[in-house]
């Protein structure tokens, strides 16, 4: 019989997540992030949750949802928890099934006096940082058609735990000043739902692209205002983004880098992993997702 480890560390499951959005076909940038998550999970003995963010109903398409499962299976990236197929996702794991949970967090923020209502139009908000237009208007939060914003303090400093060397606390970036936590249509906003889900599932390690660092800072700020907050214990690794051949960041608009397209061209999983790494390193030749993730972990000095 195997010996059972009763130390506290052994009893706390350590969990990371793959968190794709079904709003486009997955591309090489997504693959790199998934591969890095997978490789880190093997090094740190983490379990993996597949968490698909589908609150943005306008951009969701069934073929994008199916593409997530097809790509993970083709690239041989495993996960321990979460849906195994689109049907299971829709009936058991969709974010639309956790609206009450999101609302309980929103209500806790509201009851703590951390929110204000904003009725600014989209055109009023085109220029980046929110200028605090509605902060002192005292618009009732119960008024229909208003967004709920978090009152943020620009002087605050936010610490992030990372798997690499410690970094000093960072200020909240201007793009996250008074950010929206509930949209005008009443839906929870991405930042709120993401924090709520990570707390709900007990995620301990988050791997994401460095473009999401402002989002992480905003989420840590939000979590610090909740009555029950374990979020500061979460370890975050923000990896660099790959650049495409012309120097642009890989994105969903770049159809030629979609995994689906590469498969249709006859590329094997090994070919796709090598092509992805070679966007940054002409000598790299990872043969599978784990090796692709390890390549990035080594490049960034994590292992
Ligand atoms: Zn406003």
Boltz pocket constraint, residues with backbone or C-beta under 6 A from the ligand:
constraints:
  - pocket:
      binder: B
      contacts: [[A, 117], [A, 118], [A, 119], [A, 120], [A, 132], [A, 133], [A, 134], [A, 135]]
      max_distance: 6.0
